[in-house]
């Protein structure tokens, strides 16, 4: 009987801690995040002579800043462009904090 009471108390305490946690889950889709990132670089002048496609890996900080984790390019102009215009920029509706996002990104010729 004592084991049953102990198990019941453990179950109640465990269940209460699940409901008590305040997990923030923004419901921003990848498409919305992609649109906001494109808006960041939409009016920026670049010196590219051809359209360049890269895959970005990034996350969001606690402040909602984009933190670029990786760029699958060895071109220093591309890396510099992304670091200057996307890295550490804040967007209106960021995604989940510290979740890794991967998405293709195309830099068009101006």
N, CA, C and O atoms as a printed pandas DataFrame, in Angstrom:
     atom_number atom_name residue_name chain_id  residue_number  x_coord  y_coord  z_coord
0              1         N          UNK        A               1    0.819   -1.189    0.000
1              2        CA          UNK        A               1    0.000    0.000    0.000
2              3         C          UNK        A               1    0.870    1.263    0.000
3              4         O          UNK        A               1    0.552    2.250   -0.665
4              5         N          UNK        A               2    1.974    1.214    0.759
5              6        CA          UNK        A               2    2.869    2.376    0.807
6              7         C          UNK        A               2    3.521    2.630   -0.553
7              8         O          UNK        A               2    3.711    3.779   -0.949
8              9         N          UNK        A               3    3.862    1.549   -1.267
9             10        CA          UNK        A               3    4.454    1.695   -2.596
10            11         C          UNK        A               3    3.447    2.327   -3.554
11            12         O          UNK        A               3    3.813    3.164   -4.380
12            13         N          UNK        A               4    2.200    1.935   -3.446
13            14        CA          UNK        A               4    1.160    2.492   -4.302
14            15         C          UNK        A               4    0.995    3.995   -4.061
15            16         O          UNK        A               4    0.885    4.771   -5.011
16            17         N          UNK        A               5    0.978    4.404   -2.786
17            18        CA          UNK        A               5    0.852    5.831   -2.449
18            19         C          UNK        A               5    2.054    6.612   -2.969
19            20         O          UNK        A               5    1.906    7.713   -3.499
20            21         N          UNK        A               6    3.243    6.038   -2.815
21            22        CA          UNK        A               6    4.459    6.701   -3.274
22            23         C          UNK        A               6    4.437    6.859   -4.800
23            24         O          UNK        A               6    4.814    7.909   -5.322
24            25         N          UNK        A               7    3.998    5.823   -5.508
25            26        CA          UNK        A               7    3.905    5.897   -6.969
26            27         C          UNK        A               7    2.861    6.929   -7.399
27            28         O          UNK        A               7    3.072    7.657   -8.369
28            29         N          UNK        A               8    1.749    6.995   -6.688
29            30        CA          UNK        A               8    0.705    7.959   -7.023
30            31         C          UNK        A               8    1.200    9.381   -6.826
31            32         O          UNK        A               8    0.926   10.251   -7.652
32            33         N          UNK        A               9    1.923    9.629   -5.746
33            34        CA          UNK        A               9    2.471   10.966   -5.486
34            35         C          UNK        A               9    3.507   11.326   -6.546
35            36         O          UNK        A               9    3.518   12.452   -7.043
36            37         N          UNK        A              10    4.373   10.387   -6.893
37            38        CA          UNK        A              10    5.386   10.637   -7.925
38            39         C          UNK        A              10    4.728   10.944   -9.265
39            40         O          UNK        A              10    5.187   11.827   -9.989
40            41         N          UNK        A              11    3.662   10.228   -9.602
41            42        CA          UNK        A              11    2.943   10.464  -10.847
42            43         C          UNK        A              11    2.307   11.854  -10.869
43            44         O          UNK        A              11    2.372   12.550  -11.882
44            45         N          UNK        A              12    1.699   12.258   -9.768
45            46        CA          UNK        A              12    1.055   13.573   -9.686
46            47         C          UNK        A              12    2.100   14.682   -9.792
47            48         O          UNK        A              12    1.903   15.646  -10.532
48            49         N          UNK        A              13    3.201   14.556   -9.068
49            50        CA          UNK        A              13    4.260   15.580   -9.109
50            51         C          UNK        A              13    4.872   15.657  -10.504
51            52         O          UNK        A              13    5.116   16.750  -11.016
52            53         N          UNK        A              14    5.121   14.511  -11.117
53            54        CA          UNK        A              14    5.676   14.489  -12.471
54            55         C          UNK        A              14    4.753   15.113  -13.490
55            56         O          UNK        A              14    5.203   15.850  -14.367
56            57         N          UNK        A              15    3.470   14.831  -13.388
57            58        CA          UNK        A              15    2.487   15.405  -14.307
58            59         C          UNK        A              15    2.354   16.906  -14.111
59            60         O          UNK        A              15    2.226   17.649  -15.084
60            61         N          UNK        A              16    2.382   17.352  -12.880
61            62        CA          UNK        A              16    2.268   18.787  -12.598
62            63         C          UNK        A              16    3.456   19.540  -13.163
63            64         O          UNK        A              16    3.295   20.650  -13.672
64            65         N          UNK        A              17    4.640   18.966  -13.087
65            66        CA          UNK        A              17    5.817   19.659  -13.616
66            67         C          UNK        A              17    5.749   19.755  -15.130
67            68         O          UNK        A              17    6.275   20.709  -15.702
68            69         N          UNK        A              18    5.117   18.795  -15.796
69            70        CA          UNK        A              18    4.945   18.882  -17.243
70            71         C          UNK        A              18    4.060   20.052  -17.631
71            72         O          UNK        A              18    4.377   20.794  -18.560
72            73         N          UNK        A              19    2.967   20.218  -16.933
73            74        CA          UNK        A              19    2.038   21.290  -17.255
74            75         C          UNK        A              19    2.514   22.645  -16.770
75            76         O          UNK        A              19    2.079   23.672  -17.292
76            77         N          UNK        A              20    3.392   22.670  -15.788
77            78        CA          UNK        A              20    3.864   23.926  -15.230
78            79         C          UNK        A              20    4.940   24.573  -16.096
79            80         O          UNK        A              20    5.152   25.783  -16.018
80            81         N          UNK        A              21    5.619   23.782  -16.916
81            82        CA          UNK        A              21    6.684   24.360  -17.745
82            83         C          UNK        A              21    6.066   25.253  -18.811
83            84         O          UNK        A              21    5.083   24.894  -19.460
84            85         N          UNK        A              22    6.659   26.408  -18.971
85            86        CA          UNK        A              22    6.156   27.383  -19.928
86            87         C          UNK        A              22    7.061   27.360  -21.150
87            88         O          UNK        A              22    8.016   28.132  -21.236
88            89         N          UNK        A              23    6.765   26.486  -22.083
89            90        CA          UNK        A              23    7.566   26.350  -23.276
90            91         C          UNK        A              23    7.010   27.285  -24.337
91            92         O          UNK        A              23    5.818   27.263  -24.644
92            93         N          UNK        A              24    7.885   28.097  -24.886
93            94        CA          UNK        A              24    7.473   29.048  -25.914
94            95         C          UNK        A              24    7.662   28.406  -27.279
95            96         O          UNK        A              24    8.789   28.096  -27.665
96            97         N          UNK        A              25    6.593   28.207  -28.001
97            98        CA          UNK        A              25    6.632   27.606  -29.321
98            99         C          UNK        A              25    6.065   28.568  -30.349
99           100         O          UNK        A              25    4.861   28.560  -30.606
100          101         N          UNK        A              26    6.915   29.397  -30.940
101          102        CA          UNK        A              26    6.381   30.267  -31.970
102          103         C          UNK        A              26    5.933   29.432  -33.174
103          104         O          UNK        A              26    6.594   28.466  -33.553
104          105         N          UNK        A              27    4.832   29.811  -33.752
105          106        CA          UNK        A              27    4.311   29.045  -34.873
106          107         C          UNK        A              27    4.646   29.711  -36.202
107          108         O          UNK        A              27    3.808   29.787  -37.101
108          109         N          UNK        A              28    5.871   30.186  -36.314
109          110        CA          UNK        A              28    6.345   30.804  -37.534
110          111         C          UNK        A              28    6.840   29.708  -38.466
111          112         O          UNK        A              28    7.695   28.907  -38.085
112          113         N          UNK        A              29    6.320   29.666  -39.664
113          114        CA          UNK        A              29    6.703   28.620  -40.616
114          115         C          UNK        A              29    8.040   28.957  -41.267
115          116         O          UNK        A              29    8.499   30.098  -41.228
116          117         N          UNK        A              30    8.653   27.940  -41.866
117          118        CA          UNK        A              30    9.915   28.145  -42.573
118          119         C          UNK        A              30    9.734   29.123  -43.734
119          120         O          UNK        A              30   10.628   29.916  -44.030
120          121         N          UNK        A              31    8.587   29.064  -44.379
121          122        CA          UNK        A              31    8.328   29.971  -45.497
122          123         C          UNK        A              31    8.293   31.421  -45.026
123          124         O          UNK        A              31    8.812   32.309  -45.702
124          125         N          UNK        A              32    7.684   31.658  -43.871
125          126        CA          UNK        A              32    7.628   33.016  -43.318
126          127         C          UNK        A              32    9.028   33.493  -42.943
127          128         O          UNK        A              32    9.384   34.642  -43.206
128          129         N          UNK        A              33    9.814   32.627  -42.336
129          130        CA          UNK        A              33   11.195   32.983  -41.981
130          131         C          UNK        A              33   11.982   33.298  -43.243
131          132         O          UNK        A              33   12.729   34.275  -43.284
132          133         N          UNK        A              34   11.817   32.469  -44.279
133          134        CA          UNK        A              34   12.517   32.676  -45.549
134          135         C          UNK        A              34   12.143   34.027  -46.166
135          136         O          UNK        A              34   13.017   34.752  -46.641
136          137         N          UNK        A              35   10.853   34.369  -46.161
137          138        CA          UNK        A              35   10.409   35.661  -46.705
138          139         C          UNK        A              35   11.055   36.823  -45.953
139          140         O          UNK        A              35   11.464   37.809  -46.565
140          141         N          UNK        A              36   11.147   36.709  -44.630
141          142        CA          UNK        A              36   11.724   37.786  -43.837
142          143         C          UNK        A              36   13.223   37.934  -44.103
143          144         O          UNK        A              36   13.744   39.049  -44.126
144          145         N          UNK        A              37   13.909   36.817  -44.302
145          146        CA          UNK        A              37   15.339   36.883  -44.612
146          147         C          UNK        A              37   15.545   37.507  -45.988
147          148         O          UNK        A              37   16.465   38.302  -46.176
148          149         N          UNK        A              38   14.700   37.153  -46.948
149          150        CA          UNK        A              38   14.803   37.731  -48.286
150          151         C          UNK        A              38   14.560   39.238  -48.223
151          152         O          UNK        A              38   15.215   39.995  -48.940
152          153         N          UNK        A              39   13.627   39.686  -47.374
153          154        CA          UNK        A              39   13.376   41.118  -47.213
154          155         C          UNK        A              39   14.605   41.842  -46.664
155          156         O          UNK        A              39   14.834   43.008  -46.985
156          157         N          UNK        A              40   15.394   41.156  -45.839
157          158        CA          UNK        A              40   16.606   41.774  -45.295
158          159         C          UNK        A              40   17.591   42.164  -46.388
159          160         O          UNK        A              40   18.217   43.222  -46.314
160          161         N          UNK        A              41   17.730   41.317  -47.402
161          162        CA          UNK        A              41   18.741   41.548  -48.434
162          163         C          UNK        A              41   18.153   42.054  -49.747
163          164         O          UNK        A              41   18.872   42.188  -50.737
164          165         N          UNK        A              42   16.850   42.336  -49.763
165          166        CA          UNK        A              42   16.174   42.715  -50.997
166          167         C          UNK        A              42   16.761   43.968  -51.639
167          168         O          UNK        A              42   16.981   43.972  -52.850
168          169         N          UNK        A              43   17.018   45.003  -50.898
169          170        CA          UNK        A              43   17.495   46.249  -51.487
170          171         C          UNK        A              43   18.994   46.442  -51.395
171          172         O          UNK        A              43   19.497   47.514  -51.734
172          173         N          UNK        A              44   19.717   45.438  -50.948
173          174        CA          UNK        A              44   21.157   45.561  -50.746
174          175         C          UNK        A              44   21.898   45.413  -52.075
175          176         O          UNK        A              44   21.649   44.474  -52.831
176          177         N          UNK        A              45   22.800   46.340  -52.349
177          178        CA          UNK        A              45   23.622   46.270  -53.558
178          179         C          UNK        A              45   24.695   45.199  -53.388
179          180         O          UNK        A              45   25.284   45.059  -52.316
180          181         N          UNK        A              46   24.938   44.452  -54.451
181          182        CA          UNK        A              46   26.021   43.473  -54.422
182          183         C          UNK        A              46   26.814   43.556  -55.714
183          184         O          UNK        A              46   26.374   44.167  -56.688
184          185         N          UNK        A              47   27.976   42.943  -55.716
185          186        CA          UNK        A              47   28.862   42.983  -56.877
186          187         C          UNK        A              47   28.990   41.612  -57.537
187          188         O          UNK        A              47   30.030   41.301  -58.117
188          189         N          UNK        A              48   27.955   40.800  -57.455
189          190        CA          UNK        A              48   28.019   39.473  -58.038
190          191         C          UNK        A              48   27.741   39.542  -59.535
191          192         O          UNK        A              48   26.868   40.286  -59.984
192          193         N          UNK        A              49   28.498   38.755  -60.301
193          194        CA          UNK        A              49   28.338   38.741  -61.755
194          195         C          UNK        A              49   27.426   37.614  -62.221
195          196         O          UNK        A              49   26.957   37.613  -63.359
196          197         N          UNK        A              50   27.179   36.653  -61.332
197          198        CA          UNK        A              50   26.249   35.577  -61.667
198          199         C          UNK        A              50   25.437   35.206  -60.439
199          200         O          UNK        A              50   25.855   35.423  -59.302
200          201         N          UNK        A              51   24.274   34.644  -60.696
201          202        CA          UNK        A              51   23.403   34.229  -59.605
202          203         C          UNK        A              51   24.093   33.105  -58.818
203          204         O          UNK        A              51   24.632   32.165  -59.403
204          205         N          UNK        A              52   24.068   33.217  -57.499
205          206        CA          UNK        A              52   24.759   32.255  -56.643
206          207         C          UNK        A              52   23.767   31.621  -55.684
207          208         O          UNK        A              52   22.977   32.312  -55.042
208          209         N          UNK        A              53   23.816   30.307  -55.595
209          210        CA          UNK        A              53   22.929   29.574  -54.711
210          211         C          UNK        A              53   23.750   28.897  -53.618
211          212         O          UNK        A              53   24.740   28.222  -53.900
212          213         N          UNK        A              54   23.330   29.085  -52.370
213          214        CA          UNK        A              54   24.010   28.471  -51.229
214          215         C          UNK        A              54   22.964   27.874  -50.292
215          216         O          UNK        A              54   21.777   28.185  -50.390
216          217         N          UNK        A              55   23.410   27.032  -49.401
217          218        CA          UNK        A              55   22.521   26.491  -48.377
218          219         C          UNK        A              55   22.976   27.068  -47.042
219          220         O          UNK        A              55   24.129   26.901  -46.642
220          221         N          UNK        A              56   22.062   27.747  -46.358
221          222        CA          UNK        A              56   22.351   28.355  -45.062
222          223         C          UNK        A              56   21.907   27.437  -43.938
223          224         O          UNK        A              56   20.857   26.799  -44.014
224          225         N          UNK        A              57   22.718   27.382  -42.902
225          226        CA          UNK        A              57   22.337   26.728  -41.659
226          227         C          UNK        A              57   22.385   27.809  -40.594
227          228         O          UNK        A              57   23.416   28.456  -40.408
228          229         N          UNK        A              58   21.276   28.007  -39.896
229          230        CA          UNK        A              58   21.223   29.084  -38.915
230          231         C          UNK        A              58   20.286   28.727  -37.779
231          232         O          UNK        A              58   19.552   27.741  -37.843
232          233         N          UNK        A              59   20.325   29.539  -36.747
233          234        CA          UNK        A              59   19.430   29.398  -35.613
234          235         C          UNK        A              59   19.053   30.801  -35.150
235          236         O          UNK        A              59   19.470   31.791  -35.752
236          237         N          UNK        A              60   18.278   30.883  -34.100
237          238        CA          UNK        A              60   17.903   32.176  -33.533
238          239         C          UNK        A              60   18.379   32.253  -32.093
239          240         O          UNK        A              60   18.283   31.281  -31.344
240          241         N          UNK        A              61   18.895   33.418  -31.711
241          242        CA          UNK        A              61   19.340   33.628  -30.336
242          243         C          UNK        A              61   18.140   33.959  -29.461
243          244         O          UNK        A              61   17.012   34.041  -29.947
244          245         N          UNK        A              62   18.385   34.149  -28.175
245          246        CA          UNK        A              62   17.301   34.500  -27.259
246          247         C          UNK        A              62   16.724   35.878  -27.564
247          248         O          UNK        A              62   15.591   36.174  -27.182
248          249         N          UNK        A              63   17.489   36.716  -28.245
249          250        CA          UNK        A              63   17.026   38.056  -28.615
250          251         C          UNK        A              63   16.284   38.058  -29.948
251          252         O          UNK        A              63   15.770   39.095  -30.368
252          253         N          UNK        A              64   16.226   36.917  -30.609
253          254        CA          UNK        A              64   15.568   36.844  -31.913
254          255         C          UNK        A              64   16.491   37.145  -33.069
255          256         O          UNK        A              64   16.029   37.324  -34.196
256          257         N          UNK        A              65   17.799   37.207  -32.815
257          258        CA          UNK        A              65   18.771   37.461  -33.875
258          259         C          UNK        A              65   19.033   36.193  -34.666
259          260         O          UNK        A              65   19.013   35.091  -34.118
260          261         N          UNK        A              66   19.278   36.359  -35.957
261          262        CA          UNK        A              66   19.691   35.233  -36.790
262          263         C          UNK        A              66   21.163   34.984  -36.507
263          264         O          UNK        A              66   21.974   35.907  -36.570
264          265         N          UNK        A              67   21.508   33.753  -36.198
265          266        CA          UNK        A              67   22.901   33.375  -35.978
266          267         C          UNK        A              67   23.252   32.346  -37.045
267          268         O          UNK        A              67   22.805   31.200  -36.988
268          269         N          UNK        A              68   24.063   32.770  -38.028
269          270        CA          UNK        A              68   24.450   31.880  -39.122
270          271         C          UNK        A              68   25.470   30.882  -38.592
271          272         O          UNK        A              68   26.511   31.266  -38.058
272          273         N          UNK        A              69   25.162   29.602  -38.743
273          274        CA          UNK        A              69   26.050   28.538  -38.274
274          275         C          UNK        A              69   26.914   27.980  -39.391
275          276         O          UNK        A              69   28.029   27.516  -39.150
276          277         N          UNK        A              70   26.403   28.024  -40.605
277          278        CA          UNK        A              70   27.170   27.479  -41.720
278          279         C          UNK        A              70   26.664   27.949  -43.062
279          280         O          UNK        A              70   25.479   28.226  -43.245
280          281         N          UNK        A              71   27.601   28.031  -44.004
281          282        CA          UNK        A              71   27.301   28.409  -45.378
282          283         C          UNK        A              71   28.053   27.415  -46.247
283          284         O          UNK        A              71   29.265   27.268  -46.092
284          285         N          UNK        A              72   27.376   26.735  -47.147
285          286        CA          UNK        A              72   28.076   25.737  -47.949
286          287         C          UNK        A              72   28.725   26.361  -49.180
287          288         O          UNK        A              72   28.478   25.935  -50.308
288          289         N          UNK        A              73   29.538   27.353  -48.957
289          290        CA          UNK        A              73   30.266   28.014  -50.030
290          291         C          UNK        A              73   31.674   28.345  -49.541
291          292         O          UNK        A              73   31.892   28.637  -48.365
292          293         N          UNK        A              74   32.611   28.291  -50.466
293          294        CA          UNK        A              74   33.981   28.678  -50.127
294          295         C          UNK        A              74   34.328   30.046  -50.702
295          296         O          UNK        A              74   35.425   30.560  -50.487
296          297         N          UNK        A              75   33.380   30.629  -51.435
297          298        CA          UNK        A              75   33.571   31.947  -52.028
298          299         C          UNK        A              75   33.534   33.003  -50.929
299          300         O          UNK        A              75   32.526   33.157  -50.239
300          301         N          UNK        A              76   34.619   33.716  -50.776
301          302        CA          UNK        A              76   34.720   34.710  -49.699
302          303         C          UNK        A              76   33.736   35.854  -49.879
303          304         O          UNK        A              76   33.275   36.424  -48.891
304          305         N          UNK        A              77   33.401   36.209  -51.128
305          306        CA          UNK        A              77   32.419   37.271  -51.358
306          307         C          UNK        A              77   31.038   36.862  -50.862
307          308         O          UNK        A              77   30.315   37.672  -50.282
308          309         N          UNK        A              78   30.677   35.608  -51.091
309          310        CA          UNK        A              78   29.376   35.099  -50.657
310          311         C          UNK        A              78   29.314   35.063  -49.137
311          312         O          UNK        A              78   28.338   35.510  -48.535
312          313         N          UNK        A              79   30.361   34.527  -48.524
313          314        CA          UNK        A              79   30.408   34.436  -47.061
314          315         C          UNK        A              79   30.348   35.822  -46.446
315          316         O          UNK        A              79   29.616   36.041  -45.481
316          317         N          UNK        A              80   31.100   36.748  -46.987
317          318        CA          UNK        A              80   31.100   38.122  -46.474
318          319         C          UNK        A              80   29.731   38.774  -46.627
319          320         O          UNK        A              80   29.257   39.448  -45.713
320          321         N          UNK        A              81   29.094   38.573  -47.786
321          322        CA          UNK        A              81   27.775   39.144  -48.036
322          323         C          UNK        A              81   26.761   38.638  -47.013
323          324         O          UNK        A              81   25.983   39.421  -46.469
324          325         N          UNK        A              82   26.769   37.346  -46.754
325          326        CA          UNK        A              82   25.815   36.764  -45.806
326          327         C          UNK        A              82   26.109   37.225  -44.389
327          328         O          UNK        A              82   25.185   37.527  -43.634
328          329         N          UNK        A              83   27.376   37.282  -44.018
329          330        CA          UNK        A              83   27.714   37.724  -42.665
330          331         C          UNK        A              83   27.349   39.188  -42.433
331          332         O          UNK        A              83   26.936   39.554  -41.332
332          333         N          UNK        A              84   27.495   40.015  -43.441
333          334        CA          UNK        A              84   27.172   41.437  -43.294
334          335         C          UNK        A              84   25.667   41.703  -43.301
335          336         O          UNK        A              84   25.190   42.584  -42.586
336          337         N          UNK        A              85   24.919   40.950  -44.101
337          338        CA          UNK        A              85   23.517   41.281  -44.333
338          339         C          UNK        A              85   22.495   40.384  -43.643
339          340         O          UNK        A              85   21.320   40.740  -43.563
340          341         N          UNK        A              86   22.921   39.237  -43.149
341          342        CA          UNK        A              86   21.977   38.325  -42.505
342          343         C          UNK        A              86   22.371   38.014  -41.069
343          344         O          UNK        A              86   21.527   38.035  -40.173
344          345         N          UNK        A              87   23.651   37.725  -40.845
345          346        CA          UNK        A              87   24.104   37.313  -39.518
346          347         C          UNK        A              87   23.867   38.416  -38.484
347          348         O          UNK        A              87   24.214   39.573  -38.721
348          349         N          UNK        A              88   23.288   38.069  -37.364
349          350        CA          UNK        A              88   22.992   38.955  -36.233
350          351         C          UNK        A              88   21.957   40.031  -36.541
351          352         O          UNK        A              88   21.897   41.054  -35.859
352          353         N          UNK        A              89   21.144   39.799  -37.569
353          354        CA          UNK        A              89   20.030   40.699  -37.864
354          355         C          UNK        A              89   18.778   40.162  -37.175
355          356         O          UNK        A              89   18.607   38.953  -37.021
356          357         N          UNK        A              90   17.923   41.067  -36.772
357          358        CA          UNK        A              90   16.684   40.684  -36.085
358          359         C          UNK        A              90   15.539   40.764  -37.078
359          360         O          UNK        A              90   15.411   41.733  -37.827
360          361         N          UNK        A              91   14.695   39.715  -37.072
361          362        CA          UNK        A              91   13.503   39.731  -37.915
362          363         C          UNK        A              91   12.268   39.786  -37.022
363          364         O          UNK        A              91   12.345   39.515  -35.824
364          365         N          UNK        A              92   11.128   40.140  -37.616
365          366        CA          UNK        A              92    9.895   40.352  -36.854
366          367         C          UNK        A              92    9.419   39.097  -36.148
367          368         O          UNK        A              92    9.108   39.140  -34.957
368          369         N          UNK        A              93    9.356   37.990  -36.853
369          370        CA          UNK        A              93    8.819   36.741  -36.303
370          371         C          UNK        A              93    9.859   35.631  -36.410
371          372         O          UNK        A              93    9.807   34.824  -37.338
372          373         N          UNK        A              94   10.799   35.582  -35.474
373          374        CA          UNK        A              94   11.808   34.523  -35.544
374          375         C          UNK        A              94   11.200   33.164  -35.199
375          376         O          UNK        A              94   10.111   33.073  -34.632
376          377         N          UNK        A              95   11.924   32.133  -35.550
377          378        CA          UNK        A              95   11.480   30.775  -35.245
378          379         C          UNK        A              95   11.880   30.390  -33.834
379          380         O          UNK        A              95   12.166   31.246  -32.997
380          381         N          UNK        A              96   11.896   29.087  -33.584
381          382        CA          UNK        A              96   12.252   28.582  -32.268
382          383         C          UNK        A              96   13.710   28.898  -31.964
383          384         O          UNK        A              96   14.578   28.798  -32.832
384          385         N          UNK        A              97   13.958   29.275  -30.732
385          386        CA          UNK        A              97   15.318   29.596  -30.307
386          387         C          UNK        A              97   16.156   28.332  -30.269
387          388         O          UNK        A              97   15.701   27.285  -29.808
388          389         N          UNK        A              98   17.374   28.437  -30.752
389          390        CA          UNK        A              98   18.389   27.380  -30.731
390          391         C          UNK        A              98   18.032   26.155  -31.570
391          392         O          UNK        A              98   18.710   25.133  -31.471
392          393         N          UNK        A              99   16.990   26.231  -32.390
393          394        CA          UNK        A              99   16.676   25.146  -33.318
394          395         C          UNK        A              99   17.438   25.418  -34.612
395          396         O          UNK        A              99   17.459   26.553  -35.090
396          397         N          UNK        A             100   18.060   24.396  -35.178
397          398        CA          UNK        A             100   18.804   24.563  -36.425
398          399         C          UNK        A             100   17.840   24.576  -37.611
399          400         O          UNK        A             100   16.986   23.701  -37.750
400          401         N          UNK        A             101   17.998   25.576  -38.447
401          402        CA          UNK        A             101   17.222   25.684  -39.671
402          403         C          UNK        A             101   18.190   25.578  -40.841
403          404         O          UNK        A             101   19.290   26.129  -40.798
404          405         N          UNK        A             102   17.775   24.867  -41.888
405          406        CA          UNK        A             102   18.558   24.772  -43.108
406          407         C          UNK        A             102   17.647   25.164  -44.249
407          408         O          UNK        A             102   16.529   24.663  -44.368
408          409         N          UNK        A             103   18.133   26.069  -45.092
409          410        CA          UNK        A             103   17.330   26.450  -46.243
410          411         C          UNK        A             103   18.206   26.971  -47.359
411          412         O          UNK        A             103   19.258   27.559  -47.109
412          413         N          UNK        A             104   17.771   26.755  -48.603
413          414        CA          UNK        A             104   18.523   27.288  -49.745
414          415         C          UNK        A             104   18.343   28.800  -49.831
415          416         O          UNK        A             104   17.306   29.348  -49.458
416          417         N          UNK        A             105   19.373   29.446  -50.326
417          418        CA          UNK        A             105   19.339   30.905  -50.447
418          419         C          UNK        A             105   20.024   31.282  -51.743
419          420         O          UNK        A             105   21.143   30.839  -52.003
420          421         N          UNK        A             106   19.368   32.096  -52.565
421          422        CA          UNK        A             106   19.906   32.504  -53.847
422          423         C          UNK        A             106   20.221   33.989  -53.810
423          424         O          UNK        A             106   19.371   34.808  -53.461
424          425         N          UNK        A             107   21.459   34.329  -54.176
425          426        CA          UNK        A             107   21.874   35.732  -54.258
426          427         C          UNK        A             107   21.809   36.107  -55.739
427          428         O          UNK        A             107   22.537   35.563  -56.570
428          429         N          UNK        A             108   20.930   37.038  -56.039
429          430        CA          UNK        A             108   20.723   37.441  -57.431
430          431         C          UNK        A             108   21.634   38.597  -57.799
431          432         O          UNK        A             108   22.088   39.346  -56.933
432          433         N          UNK        A             109   21.895   38.734  -59.078
433          434        CA          UNK        A             109   22.752   39.791  -59.615
434          435         C          UNK        A             109   21.969   41.092  -59.633
435          436         O          UNK        A             109   20.818   41.126  -60.067
436          437         N          UNK        A             110   22.602   42.177  -59.154
437          438        CA          UNK        A             110   21.961   43.516  -59.225
438          439         C          UNK        A             110   22.428   44.229  -60.459
439          440         O          UNK        A             110   22.015   45.361  -60.712
